[in-house]
Amino acid sequence: MSELALQTRGLVKTYGTRKQSYNAVDGLDLEIRHGEIFGLLGPNGAGKSTTVEILEGYRDRTGGQASVLGEDPQEAGLSWRSKIGIVLQSTNDLSDLTVRESLAIFAAYYPNPRQIDEVIELIGLADKADSRASALSGGLRRRLDVGLGIIGRPELLFLDEPTTGFDPDARRQFWALIKSLNEQGTTILLTSHYLDEVEYLAHRVGVISKGQILEVNTPELLGGREDASAIVTYRDGAGQTVKISTDEPTRVVADLAAEHGELSELTVARPTLEDIYLQMIGKNNSE
Ligand SMILES: Nc1ncnc2c1ncn2[C@@H]1O[C@H](COP(=O)(O)OP(=O)(O)OP(=O)(O)O)[C@@H](O)[C@H]1O
């Protein structure tokens, strides 16, 4: 088996008419390994959804190559589809069904589904198993969506902005669920606008802008983050906040301490993933 779960080469999707067309995906190269959580980041309109829909087999590409679990998603059939799990942004309409019934209906579509009780346990809905899906809160509803996405025991799970609208506690619980699925061997492609979510979950991140990948790296190394200068911040005697950008934060803090003694509100910080990401996107837009 190839070590890659998914690969694209020069992927292109053109929208519009013959007279006026543009490439929403414009020569995109992507490689996702088996067993990883890969985060796809990019501003609105960058081409994330279009790319993901091509990979899911829901949209035909205009050019380039794509291979997902060893098959061309445009040609692949039912047995391939049963190895893919999809959790869309908008939820399925299950109206009057309970959690257990919803899962049972979806399970019937797959050749080797997970046990329904196992999934209910995994998504933390044991005490809601007989509640109607329509009566669940947004966060619990989203857990059910994940349950429906994984009931078929997918090798590869597409998660599109999974925690939009969650409260902080629900997000933490949801992240634990995603990690445990991954630890059980599920490869995950995650799109999200939350940088902290991507930083916490993703082994590697791809930044997409104008239909192309700008960089793929670990969250720690993206955009030269580990080499970026540290920022020493403190409040001076006049109450003003002072910020010093330096490659030698230890020496700067020692010098400041020697000169001023105890400093008020002292922090030393590296740029966050969000700082780096916004820089990358900003640069690309001004080119
Ligand atoms: N069916 C379509 N027909 C024409 N243009 C489209 C179609 N779908 C998307 N587009 C355009 O293609 C570009 C990329 O859109 P896409 O939805 O893939 O971006 P995205 O990165 O997922 O954005 P978001 O973060 O807002 O979901 C946008 O300019 C969008 O308007």
The ligand as an SDF file (V2000), in Angstrom:
LIG
                    3D

 31 33  0  0  0  0  0  0  0  0999 V2000
  -20.2670   26.1730   -8.4660 N   0  0  0  0  0  0  0  0  0  0  0  0
  -19.4990   27.2510   -8.6180 C   0  0  0  0  0  0  0  0  0  0  0  0
  -19.5940   28.0130   -9.7350 N   0  0  0  0  0  0  0  0  0  0  0  0
  -18.8100   29.0950   -9.9120 C   0  0  0  0  0  0  0  0  0  0  0  0
  -17.8920   29.5290   -9.0120 N   0  0  0  0  0  0  0  0  0  0  0  0
  -17.7650   28.8180   -7.8780 C   0  0  0  0  0  0  0  0  0  0  0  0
  -18.5540   27.6570   -7.6170 C   0  0  0  0  0  0  0  0  0  0  0  0
  -18.1820   27.1560   -6.3950 N   0  0  0  0  0  0  0  0  0  0  0  0
  -17.2200   27.9710   -5.9100 C   0  0  0  0  0  0  0  0  0  0  0  0
  -16.9620   28.9710   -6.7990 N   0  0  0  0  0  0  0  0  0  0  0  0
  -15.9440   30.0360   -6.6360 C   0  0  0  0  0  0  0  0  0  0  0  0
  -14.6650   29.4090   -6.5720 O   0  0  0  0  0  0  0  0  0  0  0  0
  -13.8320   30.0750   -5.6430 C   0  0  0  0  0  0  0  0  0  0  0  0
  -13.3540   29.1020   -4.5780 C   0  0  0  0  0  0  0  0  0  0  0  0
  -14.4620   28.7450   -3.7810 O   0  0  0  0  0  0  0  0  0  0  0  0
  -14.3930   27.6620   -2.6010 P   0  0  0  0  0  0  0  0  0  0  0  0
  -15.7820   27.5240   -2.0640 O   0  0  0  0  0  0  0  0  0  0  0  0
  -13.7230   26.4370   -3.1010 O   0  0  0  0  0  0  0  0  0  0  0  0
  -13.4540   28.4110   -1.5500 O   0  0  0  0  0  0  0  0  0  0  0  0
  -13.2340   28.0970   -0.0080 P   0  0  0  0  0  0  0  0  0  0  0  0
  -11.7700   28.2090    0.2130 O   0  0  0  0  0  0  0  0  0  0  0  0
  -13.8670   26.8170    0.3610 O   0  0  0  0  0  0  0  0  0  0  0  0
  -13.9830   29.2860    0.7090 O   0  0  0  0  0  0  0  0  0  0  0  0
  -14.7790   29.3100    2.1390 P   0  0  0  0  0  0  0  0  0  0  0  0
  -13.7280   29.3440    3.2040 O   0  0  0  0  0  0  0  0  0  0  0  0
  -15.5220   30.6140    2.0470 O   0  0  0  0  0  0  0  0  0  0  0  0
  -15.6760   28.1030    2.2050 O   0  0  0  0  0  0  0  0  0  0  0  0
  -14.6410   31.2370   -5.0970 C   0  0  0  0  0  0  0  0  0  0  0  0
  -14.2880   32.3950   -5.8170 O   0  0  0  0  0  0  0  0  0  0  0  0
  -16.0800   30.8320   -5.3660 C   0  0  0  0  0  0  0  0  0  0  0  0
  -16.8910   31.9640   -5.5380 O   0  0  0  0  0  0  0  0  0  0  0  0
  1  2  1  0
  2  3  1  0
  2  7  2  0
  3  4  2  0
  4  5  1  0
  5  6  2  0
  6  7  1  0
  6 10  1  0
  7  8  1  0
  8  9  2  0
  9 10  1  0
 10 11  1  0
 11 12  1  0
 11 30  1  0
 12 13  1  0
 13 14  1  0
 13 28  1  0
 14 15  1  0
 15 16  1  0
 16 17  2  0
 16 18  1  0
 16 19  1  0
 19 20  1  0
 20 21  2  0
 20 22  1  0
 20 23  1  0
 23 24  1  0
 24 25  2  0
 24 26  1  0
 24 27  1  0
 28 29  1  0
 28 30  1  0
 30 31  1  0
M  END
$$$$
